[in-house]
Amino acid sequence: MSAITDNGPFLCVEEVVRLFKISRTKAYKEAQLYIETAGKAGIPAVRIGRLIRFLSEPIERMAAGRISA
């Protein structure tokens, strides 16, 4: 399981906000940017219907400094 969370493959927005020290609005904007650019920029996320879910593994790698996006 995830080193940051035990919620499986996804992080909640509160975890992303705490991890990167950004606002909820910024987290969702960065997730939307990731989705719109097919992963070239932003915070790793997927859209499931109307919901946005943050991807735990790539975010953990970002936080550890192993990847840029």
Secondary structure by P-SEA (a helix, b strand, c coil): ccccccccccccaaaaaaaccccaaaaaaaaaaaaaaccccccbbbbcccbbbbbcaaaaaaaaccccc
